[in-house]
Amino acid sequence: MKRNGYILIIVIILLLIAGISLFFIHKSIKTNISNNNSKDQYPSVTPKNSPISSVITPTPDSVSSAGIITLQKEIIPSDWKLYTNEKYGFRFQYPSTWVKDGEDADITDLSGNLTATEINFTDALSKTTLLITYHIAPKGAAFYQYEMSLFNSSKGIFEKDSKQIMIAGSKAIEAKTVISRNGKGDILNQPLSIVIVDFLDKAQTGAVELELHAPLSNVSTQVSKLDQLLLTFKFTH
């Protein structure tokens, strides 16, 4: 009889230990699920005062009723360089780490008529390139109208990530995309993010196009620099 009592006590103790263990295991699993759900429902957000978002995050006052974004004024680093084009009347500042590739290149059509000029920049450290093309009047306006028609119909590069912004008093259109293959179809070592910005000049007859190519892993920083460059863009005549 006494022996049966001991066995009963041992069984009760074992049941208590098992119950406590199951309680803590269940609590641990529930906590992990809760944490995972929290991450899914509330993704991390970059603070507005961070170096990346301070330039490119518009405030409510910077978006017009037509949805056109005005980039926020920022202090341009003192070591930035100045590019000036006296012939076509525009200038802008650019980062000191960007190197201008040679002289401006004139572009002609099949008849030998001058249609555009190109300015190339490269940042070897970030593996970023910037091509600026000025489309000369009167074809410049026609080029811009064609790009605007693609924007309005959400076609081509403007199909997904595109918007309107103000640059040097002119309404501009901007598009972003990502490519994983080059023009030959070869797979790139890492995907490239492409940002294209188009806008008319002061006379509304010529057009400017900027095309930024940056590694996807570093695109936020480079787009921030591009936005700063656009803030400095001025037409001189």
MDAnalysis code that builds the backbone (N, CA, C; Angstrom):
import MDAnalysis as mda
import numpy as np

u = mda.Universe.empty(711, n_residues=237, atom_resindex=np.repeat(np.arange(237), 3), trajectory=True)
u.add_TopologyAttr("name", ["N", "CA", "C"] * 237)
u.add_TopologyAttr("resid", np.arange(1, 238))
u.add_TopologyAttr("resname", ["MET", "LYS", "ARG", "ASN", "GLY", "TYR", "ILE", "LEU", "ILE", "ILE", "VAL", "ILE", "ILE", "LEU", "LEU", "LEU", "ILE", "ALA", "GLY", "ILE", "SER", "LEU", "PHE", "PHE", "ILE", "HIS", "LYS", "SER", "ILE", "LYS", "THR", "ASN", "ILE", "SER", "ASN", "ASN", "ASN", "SER", "LYS", "ASP", "GLN", "TYR", "PRO", "SER", "VAL", "THR", "PRO", "LYS", "ASN", "SER", "PRO", "ILE", "SER", "SER", "VAL", "ILE", "THR", "PRO", "THR", "PRO", "ASP", "SER", "VAL", "SER", "SER", "ALA", "GLY", "ILE", "ILE", "THR", "LEU", "GLN", "LYS", "GLU", "ILE", "ILE", "PRO", "SER", "ASP", "TRP", "LYS", "LEU", "TYR", "THR", "ASN", "GLU", "LYS", "TYR", "GLY", "PHE", "ARG", "PHE", "GLN", "TYR", "PRO", "SER", "THR", "TRP", "VAL", "LYS", "ASP", "GLY", "GLU", "ASP", "ALA", "ASP", "ILE", "THR", "ASP", "LEU", "SER", "GLY", "ASN", "LEU", "THR", "ALA", "THR", "GLU", "ILE", "ASN", "PHE", "THR", "ASP", "ALA", "LEU", "SER", "LYS", "THR", "THR", "LEU", "LEU", "ILE", "THR", "TYR", "HIS", "ILE", "ALA", "PRO", "LYS", "GLY", "ALA", "ALA", "PHE", "TYR", "GLN", "TYR", "GLU", "MET", "SER", "LEU", "PHE", "ASN", "SER", "SER", "LYS", "GLY", "ILE", "PHE", "GLU", "LYS", "ASP", "SER", "LYS", "GLN", "ILE", "MET", "ILE", "ALA", "GLY", "SER", "LYS", "ALA", "ILE", "GLU", "ALA", "LYS", "THR", "VAL", "ILE", "SER", "ARG", "ASN", "GLY", "LYS", "GLY", "ASP", "ILE", "LEU", "ASN", "GLN", "PRO", "LEU", "SER", "ILE", "VAL", "ILE", "VAL", "ASP", "PHE", "LEU", "ASP", "LYS", "ALA", "GLN", "THR", "GLY", "ALA", "VAL", "GLU", "LEU", "GLU", "LEU", "HIS", "ALA", "PRO", "LEU", "SER", "ASN", "VAL", "SER", "THR", "GLN", "VAL", "SER", "LYS", "LEU", "ASP", "GLN", "LEU", "LEU", "LEU", "THR", "PHE", "LYS", "PHE", "THR", "HIS"])
u.atoms.positions = np.array([
    [0.830, -1.199, 0.000],
    [0.000, 0.000, 0.000],
    [0.868, 1.253, 0.000],
    [1.882, 1.234, 0.855],
    [2.798, 2.365, 0.943],
    [3.525, 2.538, -0.378],
    [3.878, 1.380, -0.995],
    [4.605, 1.426, -2.272],
    [3.739, 2.096, -3.348],
    [2.443, 1.752, -3.358],
    [1.536, 2.363, -4.339],
    [1.435, 3.880, -4.141],
    [1.523, 4.303, -2.898],
    [1.478, 5.745, -2.611],
    [2.671, 6.461, -3.189],
    [3.873, 5.844, -3.041],
    [5.090, 6.439, -3.613],
    [4.987, 6.543, -5.133],
    [4.459, 5.483, -5.738],
    [4.335, 5.487, -7.210],
    [3.398, 6.596, -7.654],
    [2.305, 6.782, -6.935],
    [1.345, 7.827, -7.273],
    [1.974, 9.209, -7.175],
    [2.753, 9.431, -6.132],
    [3.435, 10.733, -5.948],
    [4.396, 10.996, -7.100],
    [5.161, 9.944, -7.498],
    [6.141, 10.079, -8.588],
    [5.434, 10.418, -9.895],
    [4.295, 9.746, -10.142],
    [3.527, 10.015, -11.373],
    [3.032, 11.450, -11.399],
    [2.545, 11.937, -10.237],
    [2.049, 13.314, -10.155],
    [3.169, 14.317, -10.444],
    [4.350, 14.058, -9.877],
    [5.509, 14.948, -10.087],
    [5.886, 14.988, -11.562],
    [5.920, 13.797, -12.200],
    [6.278, 13.724, -13.622],
    [5.270, 14.478, -14.482],
    [3.983, 14.357, -14.121],
    [2.952, 15.060, -14.869],
    [3.090, 16.577, -14.737],
    [3.444, 17.009, -13.506],
    [3.659, 18.446, -13.287],
    [4.822, 18.970, -14.105],
    [5.930, 18.211, -14.150],
    [7.124, 18.609, -14.927],
    [6.779, 18.695, -16.408],
    [6.038, 17.680, -16.900],
    [5.661, 17.670, -18.311],
    [4.749, 18.853, -18.648],
    [3.827, 19.173, -17.741],
    [2.923, 20.297, -17.981],
    [3.654, 21.617, -18.036],
    [4.604, 21.791, -17.099],
    [5.390, 23.033, -17.088],
    [6.206, 23.158, -18.360],
    [6.820, 22.044, -18.804],
    [7.637, 22.058, -20.021],
    [6.799, 22.424, -21.232],
    [5.599, 21.837, -21.350],
    [4.719, 22.136, -22.483],
    [4.289, 23.597, -22.478],
    [4.065, 24.147, -21.277],
    [3.675, 25.547, -21.161],
    [4.731, 26.474, -21.744],
    [6.001, 26.243, -21.350],
    [7.080, 27.099, -21.822],
    [7.350, 26.906, -23.307],
    [7.221, 25.684, -23.797],
    [7.422, 25.432, -25.224],
    [6.353, 26.161, -26.037],
    [5.100, 26.055, -25.617],
    [3.998, 26.742, -26.301],
    [4.186, 28.260, -26.278],
    [4.623, 28.769, -25.136],
    [4.849, 30.207, -25.009],
    [5.946, 30.668, -25.950],
    [7.020, 29.868, -26.076],
    [8.135, 30.221, -26.959],
    [7.694, 30.249, -28.412],
    [6.928, 29.237, -28.836],
    [6.450, 29.173, -30.217],
    [5.542, 30.361, -30.521],
    [4.635, 30.685, -29.608],
    [3.711, 31.799, -29.800],
    [4.462, 33.123, -29.926],
    [5.506, 33.285, -29.120],
    [6.309, 34.509, -29.177],
    [6.983, 34.655, -30.529],
    [7.547, 33.547, -31.053],
    [8.210, 33.588, -32.354],
    [7.236, 33.937, -33.470],
    [6.035, 33.344, -33.429],
    [5.025, 33.644, -34.448],
    [4.623, 35.106, -34.379],
    [4.453, 35.611, -33.143],
    [4.077, 37.009, -32.954],
    [5.133, 37.938, -33.517],
    [6.405, 37.624, -33.266],
    [7.496, 38.448, -33.777],
    [7.529, 38.451, -35.294],
    [7.330, 37.272, -35.900],
    [7.342, 37.176, -37.355],
    [6.198, 37.956, -37.973],
    [5.002, 37.840, -37.348],
    [3.862, 38.590, -37.865],
    [4.076, 40.084, -37.754],
    [4.720, 40.509, -36.672],
    [4.987, 41.930, -36.482],
    [5.905, 42.451, -37.566],
    [6.919, 41.662, -37.955],
    [7.846, 42.085, -38.998],
    [7.141, 42.192, -40.330],
    [6.184, 41.267, -40.594],
    [5.465, 41.287, -41.863],
    [4.507, 42.462, -41.942],
    [3.834, 42.767, -40.808],
    [2.833, 43.819, -40.811],
    [3.439, 45.204, -40.688],
    [4.560, 45.304, -40.060],
    [5.177, 46.599, -39.832],
    [6.626, 46.583, -40.313],
    [6.845, 46.673, -41.648],
    [8.205, 46.658, -42.180],
    [8.984, 47.870, -41.707],
    [10.310, 47.741, -41.670],
    [11.156, 48.836, -41.204],
    [11.061, 50.012, -42.162],
    [11.088, 51.237, -41.606],
    [10.989, 52.450, -42.406],
    [12.209, 53.308, -42.135],
    [12.827, 53.835, -43.218],
    [13.985, 54.697, -43.059],
    [13.552, 56.032, -42.485],
    [14.144, 56.488, -41.393],
    [13.748, 57.766, -40.801],
    [13.935, 58.914, -41.788],
    [13.084, 59.949, -41.677],
    [13.173, 61.069, -42.607],
    [14.475, 61.826, -42.494],
    [15.109, 61.801, -41.333],
    [16.341, 62.557, -41.169],
    [17.575, 61.735, -41.504],
    [17.409, 60.560, -42.128],
    [18.569, 59.766, -42.507],
    [19.218, 60.389, -43.727],
    [20.530, 60.133, -43.981],
    [21.222, 60.731, -45.121],
    [20.576, 60.381, -46.449],
    [19.983, 59.182, -46.567],
    [19.412, 58.755, -47.840],
    [18.104, 59.465, -48.121],
    [17.210, 59.512, -47.135],
    [15.868, 60.014, -47.398],
    [15.740, 61.528, -47.253],
    [16.756, 62.210, -46.696],
    [16.616, 63.632, -46.444],
    [16.461, 64.435, -47.729],
    [16.997, 63.932, -48.837],
    [16.909, 64.665, -50.093],
    [15.699, 64.242, -50.898],
    [15.408, 62.944, -50.932],
    [14.431, 62.446, -51.887],
    [13.040, 62.240, -51.290],
    [12.856, 62.424, -49.994],
    [11.535, 62.243, -49.400],
    [10.771, 63.559, -49.440],
    [9.700, 63.654, -50.237],
    [8.947, 64.907, -50.315],
    [8.033, 65.080, -49.116],
    [7.845, 66.323, -48.681],
    [6.875, 66.613, -47.630],
    [5.531, 66.811, -48.303],
    [4.414, 66.816, -47.526],
    [3.103, 67.028, -48.148],
    [3.023, 68.312, -48.966],
    [3.729, 69.377, -48.529],
    [3.688, 70.651, -49.247],
    [4.418, 70.586, -50.575],
    [5.263, 69.555, -50.786],
    [6.062, 69.488, -52.001],
    [5.359, 68.765, -53.137],
    [4.140, 68.270, -52.879],
    [3.378, 67.568, -53.908],
    [2.176, 68.417, -54.287],
    [2.085, 68.822, -55.566],
    [0.988, 69.665, -56.010],
    [-0.276, 68.848, -56.196],
    [-1.385, 69.549, -56.447],
    [-2.661, 68.867, -56.668],
    [-2.621, 67.995, -57.913],
    [-1.688, 68.313, -58.830],
    [-1.550, 67.528, -60.061],
    [-0.596, 66.346, -59.878],
    [-0.076, 66.207, -58.659],
    [0.820, 65.086, -58.382],
    [2.254, 65.334, -58.783],
    [2.624, 66.589, -59.035],
    [3.993, 66.925, -59.425],
    [4.818, 67.201, -58.174],
    [5.943, 66.536, -58.049],
    [6.783, 66.646, -56.854],
    [7.856, 67.713, -57.046],
    [7.996, 68.580, -56.068],
    [9.080, 69.555, -56.058],
    [10.139, 69.068, -55.083],
    [11.337, 68.840, -55.571],
    [12.414, 68.336, -54.723],
    [12.747, 69.358, -53.646],
    [13.045, 68.865, -52.457],
    [13.331, 69.740, -51.327],
    [14.727, 70.349, -51.427],
    [14.829, 71.608, -51.031],
    [16.119, 72.288, -51.083],
    [17.077, 71.676, -50.066],
    [18.284, 71.469, -50.500],
    [19.309, 70.898, -49.631],
    [20.617, 71.673, -49.809],
    [21.452, 71.621, -48.799],
    [22.772, 72.250, -48.887],
    [23.683, 71.338, -49.699],
    [24.201, 71.864, -50.796],
    [25.074, 71.081, -51.664],
    [26.475, 71.052, -51.057],
    [27.111, 69.874, -50.995],
    [28.475, 69.784, -50.446],
    [29.419, 70.773, -51.120],
    [30.294, 71.373, -50.328],
    [31.189, 72.423, -50.838],
    [32.214, 71.916, -51.840],
    [32.471, 70.600, -51.849],
    [33.486, 70.075, -52.762],
    [32.913, 69.652, -54.117],
    [31.613, 69.884, -54.328],
    [31.030, 69.511, -55.613],
    [31.579, 70.403, -56.731],
    [31.720, 69.823, -57.926],
    [32.260, 70.549, -59.080],
    [31.117, 71.197, -59.867],
    [31.504, 72.111, -60.765],
    [30.518, 72.824, -61.580],
    [30.736, 72.522, -63.056],
    [29.674, 72.112, -63.718],
    [29.711, 71.942, -65.181],
    [28.898, 73.072, -65.796],
    [29.456, 73.710, -66.818],
    [28.759, 74.788, -67.516],
    [28.826, 74.545, -69.015],
    [27.677, 74.661, -69.671],
    [27.622, 74.556, -71.124],
    [27.189, 75.916, -71.671],
    [28.178, 76.698, -72.129],
    [27.899, 78.040, -72.617],
    [27.126, 78.010, -73.935],
    [27.387, 77.004, -74.756],
    [26.774, 76.931, -76.087],
    [25.261, 76.763, -76.001],
    [24.804, 75.870, -75.130],
    [23.372, 75.583, -75.041],
    [22.711, 76.168, -73.797],
    [23.507, 76.810, -72.946],
    [22.945, 77.589, -71.849],
    [22.397, 76.829, -70.667],
    [23.205, 75.960, -70.082],
    [22.778, 75.318, -68.842],
    [23.994, 74.948, -68.008],
    [23.767, 74.781, -66.723],
    [24.850, 74.404, -65.815],
    [24.271, 73.600, -64.661],
    [25.157, 72.881, -63.977],
    [24.753, 72.105, -62.796],
    [26.001, 71.717, -62.028],
    [25.816, 71.345, -60.783],
    [26.908, 70.852, -59.950],
    [26.817, 69.327, -59.861],
    [27.967, 68.705, -59.639],
    [27.998, 67.244, -59.555],
    [29.044, 66.804, -58.518],
    [28.893, 65.591, -57.961],
    [29.783, 65.127, -56.883],
    [31.255, 65.095, -57.291],
    [32.109, 65.354, -56.334],
    [33.553, 65.398, -56.597],
    [34.124, 64.031, -56.985],
    [33.410, 62.962, -56.617],
    [33.894, 61.615, -56.958],
    [33.531, 61.229, -58.395],
    [32.673, 62.020, -59.047],
    [32.309, 61.747, -60.437],
    [33.315, 62.406, -61.365],
    [33.748, 61.681, -62.364],
    [34.738, 62.185, -63.316],
    [34.090, 62.339, -64.684],
    [34.261, 63.504, -65.287],
    [33.722, 63.735, -66.625],
    [34.587, 62.990, -67.639],
    [33.921, 62.204, -68.501],
    [34.642, 61.387, -69.480],
    [34.889, 62.172, -70.760],
    [36.081, 62.756, -70.878],
    [36.458, 63.446, -72.109],
    [35.611, 64.671, -72.413],
    [35.620, 65.064, -73.705],
    [34.870, 66.233, -74.150],
    [33.421, 65.852, -74.442],
    [32.564, 66.878, -74.490],
    [31.179, 66.637, -74.878],
    [31.147, 66.066, -76.293],
    [30.270, 65.104, -76.517],
    [30.201, 64.421, -77.811],
    [28.979, 64.882, -78.592],
    [29.196, 65.384, -79.818],
    [28.088, 65.800, -80.670],
    [27.499, 64.596, -81.397],
    [26.172, 64.561, -81.487],
    [25.456, 63.468, -82.149],
    [24.780, 64.018, -83.403],
    [24.950, 63.321, -84.524],
    [24.336, 63.739, -85.780],
    [23.408, 62.646, -86.310],
    [22.464, 63.053, -87.167],
    [21.579, 62.074, -87.794],
    [22.218, 61.547, -89.079],
    [21.484, 60.746, -89.838],
    [22.025, 60.138, -91.053],
    [22.371, 61.167, -92.125],
    [21.745, 62.336, -92.028],
    [22.029, 63.403, -93.001],
    [23.179, 64.286, -92.558],
    [23.749, 63.997, -91.392],
    [24.857, 64.793, -90.887],
    [24.440, 66.005, -90.093],
    [23.150, 66.133, -89.809],
    [22.659, 67.277, -89.036],
    [22.869, 67.045, -87.545],
    [23.341, 68.064, -86.844],
    [23.562, 67.971, -85.410],
    [22.216, 67.889, -84.690],
    [22.030, 66.856, -83.886],
    [20.749, 66.664, -83.190],
    [20.868, 66.723, -81.665],
    [22.054, 66.427, -81.144],
    [22.201, 66.380, -79.680],
    [23.663, 66.455, -79.293],
    [23.882, 66.708, -78.007],
    [25.222, 66.628, -77.439],
    [25.170, 65.808, -76.163],
    [26.205, 65.018, -75.912],
    [26.217, 64.120, -74.757],
    [27.359, 64.461, -73.814],
    [27.054, 64.387, -72.496],
    [28.055, 64.590, -71.446],
    [28.048, 63.347, -70.574],
    [29.194, 62.707, -70.428],
    [29.287, 61.455, -69.663],
    [30.068, 61.656, -68.369],
    [29.579, 61.042, -67.290],
    [30.260, 61.050, -66.005],
    [30.362, 59.614, -65.481],
    [31.448, 59.341, -64.756],
    [31.646, 58.024, -64.165],
    [32.145, 58.164, -62.736],
    [31.581, 57.345, -61.850],
    [32.077, 57.234, -60.476],
    [32.632, 55.826, -60.333],
    [33.950, 55.701, -60.416],
    [34.582, 54.378, -60.396],
    [34.375, 53.663, -59.074],
    [34.305, 54.421, -57.965],
    [34.165, 53.801, -56.643],
    [32.817, 53.086, -56.500],
    [31.763, 53.748, -56.930],
    [30.423, 53.165, -56.790],
    [29.970, 52.439, -58.051],
    [30.814, 52.469, -59.105],
    [30.479, 51.848, -60.399],
    [29.179, 52.421, -60.952],
    [29.084, 53.749, -60.866],
    [27.909, 54.469, -61.331],
    [28.262, 55.304, -62.544],
    [27.363, 55.376, -63.516],
    [27.559, 56.242, -64.678],
    [26.360, 57.152, -64.846],
    [26.613, 58.344, -65.385],
    [25.551, 59.296, -65.659],
    [25.759, 59.841, -67.065],
    [24.773, 59.664, -67.922],
    [24.792, 60.210, -69.279],
    [23.756, 61.328, -69.352],
    [24.215, 62.513, -69.741],
    [23.314, 63.655, -69.916],
    [23.291, 64.006, -71.395],
    [22.106, 63.962, -71.975],
    [21.946, 64.276, -73.393],
    [21.075, 65.504, -73.548],
    [21.606, 66.502, -74.281],
    [20.789, 67.679, -74.600],
    [20.343, 67.546, -76.048],
    [19.018, 67.396, -76.255],
    [18.446, 67.266, -77.585],
    [18.141, 68.661, -78.128],
    [18.811, 69.008, -79.209],
    [18.753, 70.364, -79.750],
    [17.412, 70.636, -80.423],
    [16.964, 71.902, -80.329],
    [15.726, 72.320, -81.002],
    [15.887, 72.184, -82.523],
    [14.796, 71.902, -83.252],
    [13.423, 71.702, -82.753],
    [13.118, 70.248, -82.374],
    [14.068, 69.331, -82.663],
    [13.797, 67.920, -82.391],
    [13.724, 67.628, -80.901],
    [14.315, 68.517, -80.103],
    [14.277, 68.317, -78.664],
    [12.858, 68.305, -78.127],
    [12.041, 69.260, -78.592],
    [10.644, 69.335, -78.141],
    [9.870, 68.109, -78.599],
    [10.147, 67.647, -79.830],
    [9.462, 66.454, -80.343],
    [9.851, 65.228, -79.533],
    [11.132, 65.152, -79.146],
    [11.600, 64.036, -78.321],
    [10.865, 64.029, -76.986],
    [10.759, 65.203, -76.359],
    [10.087, 65.289, -75.057],
    [8.612, 64.920, -75.169],
    [7.947, 65.382, -76.206],
    [6.529, 65.070, -76.374],
    [6.319, 63.569, -76.551],
    [7.257, 62.921, -77.245],
    [7.161, 61.465, -77.410],
    [7.310, 60.766, -76.056],
    [8.305, 61.198, -75.267],
    [8.505, 60.616, -73.936],
    [7.293, 60.876, -73.036],
    [6.698, 62.062, -73.165],
    [5.522, 62.389, -72.370],
    [4.333, 61.518, -72.762],
    [4.223, 61.186, -74.045],
    [3.127, 60.316, -74.477],
    [3.282, 58.918, -73.880],
    [4.526, 58.439, -73.769],
    [4.777, 57.147, -73.129],
    [4.435, 57.209, -71.640],
    [4.776, 58.343, -71.009],
    [4.472, 58.524, -69.586],
    [2.962, 58.525, -69.357],
    [2.232, 59.282, -70.171],
    [0.778, 59.394, -70.001],
    [0.060, 58.071, -70.244],
    [0.629, 57.238, -71.111],
    [0.001, 55.951, -71.407],
    [0.637, 54.798, -70.632],
    [1.586, 55.140, -69.739],
    [2.272, 54.129, -68.911],
    [2.867, 53.015, -69.767],
    [3.630, 53.419, -70.781],
    [4.263, 52.451, -71.663],
    [5.787, 52.538, -71.562],
    [6.457, 51.492, -72.046],
    [7.911, 51.476, -72.041],
    [8.468, 51.537, -70.636],
    [9.487, 52.340, -70.451],
    [10.122, 52.452, -69.142],
    [9.205, 53.131, -68.128],
    [8.175, 53.839, -68.601],
    [7.239, 54.535, -67.711],
    [6.078, 53.646, -67.282],
    [6.166, 52.347, -67.550],
    [5.058, 51.445, -67.273],
    [4.780, 51.290, -65.788],
    [5.832, 51.272, -64.951],
    [5.631, 50.981, -63.530],
    [6.012, 52.154, -62.628],
    [7.302, 52.325, -62.382],
    [7.766, 53.288, -61.388],
    [8.102, 54.616, -62.060],
    [7.132, 55.518, -62.162],
    [7.366, 56.811, -62.803],
    [6.610, 57.904, -62.058],
    [7.054, 59.146, -62.250],
    [6.420, 60.277, -61.577],
    [6.798, 61.568, -62.294],
    [6.149, 62.673, -61.903],
    [6.460, 63.994, -62.416],
    [7.125, 64.820, -61.318],
    [8.163, 65.552, -61.696],
    [8.864, 66.412, -60.754],
    [9.154, 67.751, -61.429],
    [9.483, 68.767, -60.628],
    [9.840, 70.075, -61.172],
    [11.358, 70.242, -61.132],
    [11.938, 70.643, -62.270],
    [13.377, 70.876, -62.363],
    [13.610, 72.193, -63.095],
    [14.284, 73.114, -62.458],
    [14.619, 74.414, -63.055],
    [13.387, 75.093, -63.645],
    [12.260, 74.987, -62.965],
    [11.035, 75.616, -63.409],
    [10.324, 74.878, -64.522],
    [10.798, 73.701, -64.879],
    [10.201, 72.929, -65.965],
    [9.626, 71.627, -65.421],
    [8.492, 71.197, -66.008],
    [7.870, 69.951, -65.599],
    [8.644, 68.777, -66.204],
    [9.136, 67.891, -65.345],
    [9.948, 66.763, -65.802],
    [9.238, 65.452, -65.511],
    [9.612, 64.416, -66.249],
    [9.100, 63.072, -65.997],
    [10.281, 62.173, -65.645],
    [10.069, 61.301, -64.671],
    [11.133, 60.421, -64.182],
    [10.644, 58.981, -64.170],
    [11.512, 58.070, -64.556],
    [11.182, 56.647, -64.555],
    [12.340, 55.858, -63.977],
    [12.008, 54.715, -63.349],
    [13.023, 53.841, -62.773],
    [12.751, 52.403, -63.211],
    [13.813, 51.666, -63.454],
    [13.679, 50.251, -63.776],
    [14.952, 49.529, -63.349],
    [14.926, 48.214, -63.389],
    [16.081, 47.388, -63.019],
    [16.334, 46.396, -64.145],
    [17.601, 46.244, -64.536],
    [17.958, 45.270, -65.567],
    [18.952, 44.267, -64.990],
    [18.864, 43.041, -65.444],
    [19.786, 41.989, -64.996],
    [20.648, 41.467, -66.146],
    [20.392, 41.964, -67.378],
    [21.181, 41.572, -68.554],
    [21.610, 42.814, -69.311],
    [22.761, 42.722, -70.000],
    [23.222, 43.847, -70.804],
    [22.575, 43.813, -72.182],
    [22.986, 44.730, -73.057],
    [22.394, 44.807, -74.381],
    [22.599, 43.570, -75.228],
    [23.631, 42.788, -74.917],
    [23.912, 41.561, -75.660],
    [23.150, 40.359, -75.101],
    [22.444, 40.562, -73.987],
    [21.707, 39.460, -73.377],
    [22.484, 38.711, -72.320],
    [23.714, 39.148, -72.045],
    [24.540, 38.480, -71.034],
    [24.079, 38.884, -69.629],
    [24.116, 37.934, -68.703],
    [23.717, 38.210, -67.322],
    [24.773, 39.074, -66.637],
    [24.340, 40.154, -65.999],
    [25.253, 41.048, -65.288],
    [25.683, 40.433, -63.965],
    [26.866, 40.827, -63.491],
    [27.358, 40.335, -62.200],
    [26.399, 40.701, -61.074],
    [25.829, 41.879, -61.153],
    [24.789, 42.294, -60.217],
    [23.818, 43.205, -60.957],
    [22.529, 43.166, -60.613],
    [21.524, 43.967, -61.326],
    [21.848, 45.463, -61.276],
    [21.448, 46.168, -62.326],
    [21.644, 47.603, -62.410],
    [20.305, 48.318, -62.327],
    [20.268, 49.385, -61.554],
    [19.087, 50.233, -61.492],
    [19.298, 51.397, -62.455],
    [18.285, 51.701, -63.237],
    [18.365, 52.791, -64.202],
    [17.314, 53.835, -63.863],
    [17.741, 55.088, -63.807],
    [16.834, 56.216, -63.568],
    [16.950, 57.160, -64.760],
    [15.824, 57.494, -65.365],
    [15.799, 58.401, -66.518],
    [14.917, 59.596, -66.190],
    [15.429, 60.798, -66.471],
    [14.690, 62.043, -66.227],
    [14.697, 62.867, -67.509],
    [13.539, 63.324, -67.959],
    [13.404, 64.142, -69.173],
    [12.682, 65.436, -68.854],
    [13.182, 66.560, -69.411],
    [12.482, 67.837, -69.255],
    [12.918, 68.805, -70.349],
    [12.062, 69.804, -70.623],
    [12.339, 70.802, -71.648],
    [13.262, 71.894, -71.122],
    [13.938, 72.585, -72.043],
    [14.799, 73.692, -71.641],
    [13.955, 74.957, -71.425],
    [14.630, 76.052, -71.165],
    [13.940, 77.296, -70.827],
    [13.063, 77.790, -71.969],
    [13.509, 77.609, -73.209],
    [12.746, 78.056, -74.381],
    [11.660, 77.062, -74.777],
    [11.635, 75.899, -74.117],
    [10.655, 74.853, -74.401],
    [10.796, 74.284, -75.810],
    [12.008, 74.378, -76.377],
    [12.248, 73.850, -77.726],
    [13.290, 72.737, -77.736],
    [14.194, 72.761, -76.767],
    [15.177, 71.701, -76.605],
    [14.805, 70.859, -75.396],
    [15.445, 69.706, -75.245],
    [15.114, 68.820, -74.127],
    [16.373, 68.221, -73.523],
    [16.318, 68.007, -72.212],
    [17.426, 67.405, -71.477],
    [17.004, 66.025, -70.995],
    [17.888, 65.055, -71.142],
    [17.636, 63.717, -70.602],
    [18.834, 63.280, -69.773],
    [18.569, 62.848, -68.554],
    [19.604, 62.289, -67.686],
    [19.339, 60.810, -67.506],
    [20.383, 60.002, -67.639],
    [20.240, 58.555, -67.494],
    [21.311, 58.047, -66.530],
    [20.860, 57.665, -65.343],
    [21.753, 57.185, -64.288],
    [21.741, 55.662, -64.258],
    [22.924, 55.060, -64.245],
    [23.066, 53.612, -64.082],
    [23.840, 53.375, -62.789],
    [23.240, 52.650, -61.853],
    [23.883, 52.397, -60.565],
    [23.611, 50.966, -60.117],
    [24.593, 50.315, -59.445],
    [24.350, 48.971, -58.904],
    [23.149, 48.983, -57.974],
    [22.338, 47.970, -58.053],
    [21.120, 47.916, -57.245],
    [21.439, 48.000, -55.756],
    [22.592, 47.475, -55.351],
    [22.973, 47.468, -53.940],
    [23.298, 48.863, -53.417],
    [23.539, 49.828, -54.325],
    [23.963, 51.165, -53.901],
    [23.074, 52.247, -54.514],
    [21.904, 51.863, -54.990],
    [21.104, 52.796, -55.772],
    [20.539, 53.940, -54.929],
    [20.177, 53.706, -53.681],
    [19.582, 54.770, -52.859],
    [20.520, 55.958, -52.711],
    [21.777, 55.678, -52.427],
    [22.766, 56.753, -52.276],
    [22.964, 57.508, -53.567],
    [23.037, 56.785, -54.700],
    [23.282, 57.431, -55.987],
    [22.071, 58.230, -56.467],
    [20.869, 57.748, -56.207],
    [19.666, 58.500, -56.561],
    [19.583, 59.777, -55.730],
    [20.015, 59.700, -54.474],
    [20.056, 60.885, -53.625],
    [20.990, 61.933, -54.226],
    [22.137, 61.504, -54.727],
    [23.084, 62.423, -55.376],
    [22.489, 63.012, -56.649],
    [21.775, 62.168, -57.406],
    [21.141, 62.656, -58.630],
    [20.119, 63.731, -58.295],
    [19.332, 63.528, -57.252],
    [18.344, 64.528, -56.849],
    [19.013, 65.834, -56.457],
    [20.150, 65.745, -55.779],
    [20.887, 66.958, -55.431],
    [21.393, 67.663, -56.682],
    [21.900, 66.886, -57.640],
    [22.356, 67.466, -58.907],
    [21.210, 68.208, -59.592],
    [20.024, 67.594, -59.618],
    [18.876, 68.212, -60.272],
    [18.479, 69.521, -59.601],
    [18.686, 69.612, -58.297],
    [18.379, 70.849, -57.582],
    [19.279, 72.002, -58.029],
    [20.464, 71.685, -58.522],
    [21.425, 72.717, -58.939],
    [21.300, 73.057, -60.418],
    [20.461, 72.325, -61.158],
    [20.372, 72.514, -62.610],
    [19.734, 73.864, -62.917],
    [20.424, 74.669, -63.744],
    [19.939, 76.001, -64.104],
    [20.127, 76.224, -65.600],
    [19.167, 76.945, -66.212],
    [19.306, 77.393, -67.591],
    [19.796, 78.819, -67.570],
    [20.836, 79.111, -68.339],
    [21.445, 80.447, -68.319],
    [20.946, 81.335, -69.464],
    [20.402, 80.729, -70.500],
    [19.799, 81.516, -71.591],
    [18.880, 80.641, -72.430],
])
